[in-house]
Amino acid sequence: MIKAYVVVDFPKWKKKIKSPEKYILQKIRKLQKISTFKNKNQEFSILLTNKKKMKNLNFKFRKKNKTTDVLSFPFNHIIKKNVYIGDIAIGYEIIDKRSKVSDFNYEFDKMWIHGYLHLIGYDHKKNKEYKKMKKKEKLIINFLN
């Protein structure tokens, strides 16, 4: 079973997604219908925050003094029978801005899926890796929406 712990530390998130915990739970249930994600014992957390906190995290962990949309912090540790795979942080303002020409939930899904794929080992430092990760993201997003 895949389990996500959702922490909301920026109130505007709940104006767009009434219950982020329930929202993510529904998406994960659907995600687990894809064969790649069946029978996975994974846990991770998602921090829903703002651009200021994202900038601080980006500087602290990546030495980049700018805000960003999503950060992933992979961590491989077994807790009971589940593997804690890491943490994801997502900034509200960038998602909100993108949703002006799209849909907030769709943009949010793109970000947490992107972060989740980083936690399970996907990367995009090289062009070949980028294409592989983008293909997987598209497959998941299309399935979820």
Secondary structure, 3 states (H helix, E strand, C coil): CEEEEEEECCCCHHHHCCCHHHHHHHHHHHHCCCHHHCCCCEEEEEEEECHHHHHHHHHHHHCCCCCCCEEEEEEEEEECCEEEEEEEEEEHHHHHHHCCCCCHHHHHHHHHHHHHHHHCCCCCCCHHHHHHHHHHHHHHHHHHC
